[in-house]
Amino acid sequence: MYVSQETSVPPVFFWKHGDETTPIYSQPLKVTRAELPTFCPLESRSGIIELFRVHLHQHPEIPCNDEHGTRFSPEEIHRQAAHEMYKYCYSNDLSQVWAYLWNRWYCPSKWELWARSASPAILRLKTTMVVESLWKVLKRHDLIHFNRPRLDLVTHVVLNKILPRVTLQLTELRGEWRKGRPQQLAAWQKDIKHDWVDMSKPDLQHSLEIELEWRKKPLNAKGRAERLADIES
């Protein structure tokens, strides 16, 4: 029976990884970070990232770069992607990396959460883009005056400010505006309205607004003196 020199407690079992054998104790010995095995060597990370990027953007509506423009079904894309990643990990002796990738990314239940091929439409948004944008607005618009706000305050802001605003935007996008209320103008309608209002102003008012705009600028602003001289003349 194997007995460690550091402790008299025998190991529970031995873990074999290649030619190395590591004893596993019920109370693991204290080891430093430098003594731990490398999960994924640095030279193998770029290959995994490149494969992951390719698998992310594959889609049934995007043909392959071949003579026939071959298209694959979502199931075929998933199967080929998992097989390619498995072969890469197997050839580089990355068993633990493959176990992590399969359990967290490439198993069927996780694959549909991030792979674009899992959706019939070609999505333009990234996985966390919408969530990050939402939190950015929350921090810089609604909670800008609070440093480390309490959870109850954040919950109150989300329920009473964020959700009503998001619901209103979704209503406008889906065209489910309540009858009897005017719908929001389209972008081209806003441009026409702006030009219409601007052209309907008298020449005197228009020139006064331009003069005030230039006078509000700093004294050392480029072209300020010349522009004011032209207006006064």
C-alpha positions in Angstrom: 0.0 0.0 0.0 1.3 3.4 -1.0 1.9 5.8 1.9 2.9 9.4 1.2 6.0 10.8 2.8 4.1 14.0 3.7 1.2 12.3 5.5 0.5 8.9 7.0 -3.0 8.8 5.4 -3.1 6.5 2.3 -4.6 7.9 -0.9 -8.1 7.0 -1.8 -7.2 6.2 -5.4 -4.6 7.0 -8.1 -5.3 9.2 -11.1 -3.4 8.2 -14.2 -2.7 10.7 -17.0 -0.4 9.3 -19.6 2.7 8.1 -17.9 2.1 10.1 -14.8 0.3 8.7 -11.7 -1.1 11.1 -9.1 -2.4 9.9 -5.7 -5.7 11.4 -4.7 -6.3 11.9 -1.0 -9.5 12.4 1.0 -8.0 15.7 2.2 -5.8 16.9 -0.7 -2.4 18.2 0.1 -1.7 21.9 -0.3 0.0 22.6 -3.5 1.0 25.9 -5.2 -0.4 27.1 -8.5 2.9 26.4 -10.2 2.7 22.7 -9.3 -0.8 22.2 -10.8 -0.9 20.7 -14.3 -1.6 23.1 -17.2 -5.2 22.8 -18.3 -4.6 24.0 -21.8 -1.1 24.8 -23.1 -0.6 28.2 -24.6 0.3 26.9 -28.0 -3.0 25.0 -28.3 -5.3 27.9 -27.4 -5.2 29.7 -30.8 -6.3 26.6 -32.6 -9.2 26.1 -30.3 -10.3 29.7 -30.6 -10.1 29.6 -34.4 -12.2 26.4 -34.6 -14.7 27.9 -32.1 -15.0 31.0 -34.2 -15.7 29.0 -37.4 -18.3 26.8 -35.6 -20.0 29.9 -34.3 -20.6 31.4 -37.7 -21.6 28.3 -39.7 -25.2 28.3 -40.8 -27.4 26.2 -43.2 -28.1 29.3 -45.3 -24.4 29.9 -45.9 -22.9 27.6 -48.5 -19.5 26.1 -48.3 -16.6 27.5 -50.3 -16.6 24.8 -52.9 -17.6 24.3 -56.5 -21.1 23.0 -55.7 -21.9 25.4 -52.9 -22.7 22.6 -50.5 -25.1 23.3 -47.7 -25.3 21.4 -44.4 -28.3 20.9 -42.1 -28.1 22.1 -38.5 -27.6 18.6 -37.3 -24.7 18.0 -39.8 -23.1 21.3 -38.7 -23.3 20.3 -35.1 -22.0 16.8 -35.6 -19.1 18.0 -37.8 -18.2 20.8 -35.4 -18.1 18.5 -32.4 -16.0 16.0 -34.4 -13.5 18.6 -35.5 -13.0 19.9 -32.0 -12.7 16.4 -30.6 -10.1 15.5 -33.2 -8.1 18.6 -32.4 -8.2 17.9 -28.6 -7.4 14.2 -29.2 -4.4 14.9 -31.5 -3.0 17.4 -28.9 -3.7 15.2 -25.8 -6.3 17.6 -24.4 -8.7 15.3 -22.7 -9.7 17.7 -20.0 -10.2 20.5 -22.4 -12.5 18.3 -24.5 -14.5 17.3 -21.5 -15.0 20.9 -20.6 -15.9 21.9 -24.2 -18.4 19.1 -24.6 -20.1 19.7 -21.3 -20.2 23.5 -21.5 -20.4 24.2 -25.2 -20.8 21.4 -27.7 -23.4 19.1 -26.1 -26.9 19.5 -27.7 -28.4 21.4 -24.8 -25.5 24.0 -24.8 -25.0 24.1 -28.6 -28.3 25.8 -29.3 -27.5 28.6 -26.9 -24.6 30.0 -28.8 -24.3 28.5 -32.3 -25.9 30.4 -35.1 -26.8 27.3 -37.0 -29.3 26.4 -34.2 -31.6 29.2 -35.5 -33.3 29.2 -38.9 -32.5 32.9 -39.3 -29.0 34.4 -39.6 -28.7 36.5 -36.5 -26.6 39.6 -36.6 -26.3 40.0 -32.8 -23.7 38.3 -30.7 -24.6 36.1 -27.8 -24.3 38.7 -25.0 -24.5 41.9 -27.0 -28.1 42.7 -26.0 -27.5 42.0 -22.3 -24.3 44.1 -22.2 -26.1 47.0 -23.9 -28.9 46.8 -21.4 -26.6 46.9 -18.5 -24.7 49.7 -20.0 -27.8 51.8 -20.2 -28.8 50.8 -16.7 -25.5 51.9 -15.2 -24.9 55.1 -17.2 -28.5 56.3 -17.4 -30.6 55.1 -14.5 -28.0 54.4 -11.9 -25.4 57.0 -12.8 -25.8 58.8 -9.4 -25.4 55.7 -7.3 -22.2 54.0 -6.3 -22.6 50.3 -5.6 -26.4 50.5 -5.3 -28.4 48.0 -3.2 -30.0 45.1 -4.8 -33.5 46.3 -3.9 -32.8 49.6 -5.6 -31.6 47.9 -8.8 -34.7 45.7 -8.8 -36.9 48.7 -8.4 -35.2 50.5 -11.3 -35.4 47.5 -13.5 -39.1 46.9 -12.8 -40.3 50.5 -12.9 -38.0 52.1 -15.4 -36.3 49.6 -17.7 -39.1 47.2 -18.3 -41.7 49.8 -19.3 -39.3 51.4 -21.7 -38.4 48.1 -23.3 -42.0 47.1 -23.5 -42.8 50.4 -25.3 -40.0 49.8 -27.8 -41.1 46.3 -28.5 -44.7 47.5 -29.0 -43.4 50.0 -31.6 -41.3 47.5 -33.4 -44.0 44.9 -33.6 -46.6 47.4 -34.8 -49.0 46.8 -31.9 -49.5 50.4 -31.1 -52.8 51.1 -29.3 -55.5 52.4 -31.6 -56.3 56.1 -31.3 -52.7 57.0 -30.5 -50.2 58.3 -33.1 -47.4 56.0 -34.1 -43.8 57.0 -33.9 -42.5 58.6 -37.0 -40.1 56.7 -39.2 -36.6 58.0 -39.8 -37.4 59.5 -43.2 -40.5 61.1 -41.8 -38.4 62.7 -39.0 -36.0 64.1 -41.7 -38.9 65.6 -43.7 -40.4 67.1 -40.6 -37.0 68.7 -39.6 -36.5 70.1 -43.1 -40.1 71.4 -43.2 -39.8 73.2 -39.9 -36.4 74.6 -40.8 -37.6 75.9 -44.2 -40.7 77.4 -42.7 -38.8 79.8 -40.5 -38.4 83.4 -41.8 -35.0 84.4 -43.1 -34.4 86.8 -40.2 -35.1 84.1 -37.6 -32.9 81.7 -39.5 -30.0 84.1 -39.6 -30.4 85.0 -35.9 -30.2 81.3 -34.9 -27.1 80.9 -37.0 -25.5 83.9 -35.4 -26.4 82.8 -31.8 -24.9 79.4 -32.6 -21.6 80.9 -33.6 -21.6 83.3 -30.7 -22.0 80.5 -28.2 -18.8 78.9 -29.4 -15.4 79.7 -27.8 -13.6 82.9 -28.8 -10.7 80.9 -30.2 -13.0 78.6 -32.3 -11.8 78.1 -35.8 -13.6 80.3 -38.3 -15.7 82.1 -35.6 -14.6 85.6 -36.3 -14.8 85.2 -40.1 -18.3 83.7 -39.9 -19.6 86.4 -37.6 -18.1 89.1 -39.9 -20.0 87.5 -42.8 -23.2 87.5 -40.9 -23.0 91.1 -39.8 -22.1 92.3 -43.3 
